[in-house]
Amino acid sequence: MNNMSKNRHYLRWIVLILVTSLVIGYMALQAFPGSSRYFLTVSEFVEREELQNGEIVRVSGVLVSDSFERPSGTIQAYFQLIDKPNEDQLTTNSILMNASYSGVLPDLFFNPHSEIILEGSYSSTRVFVADSVLVKCPSKFQELESEGKEYPESDSL
């Protein structure tokens, strides 16, 4: 009988730990719902017409050079994104996506090495209206690789 009560005691602890872990995991997912949201590339988004009905999505790409426009005296910005080119891709034949954003843009928005993530929805005028703009800035090592330069020597390892 003593062994049976020990087994019940251990079983209670295991159940308590399991339930507590599940509750904490659920609370963490509810606290950070946007951080687990997947983002699509520009071409993935354009190909999936079912997402172009006003649904909130995240789309990732790079700024098309010379596509940025901001009418004077406004905070409304208009620009185009394309897919981020692959390492082995010299030129890109990506699909363009027209986008707009009303607000202050992040500092690295115009960096040619930055990846831009827009969160918003596609309007009936075929323009992606961004509610928020995130910029994934590359490390200086990625930037050096793309420019054909070598990493700096470091003695402090």
Beta strands, then each sheet from edge to edge (+ up, - down):
strand 1: 39-41
strand 2: 57-63
strand 3: 76-82
strand 4: 97-102
strand 5: 115-122
strand 6: 128-136
sheet 1: 1+ 2+ 3- 4+ 6+ 5-
end
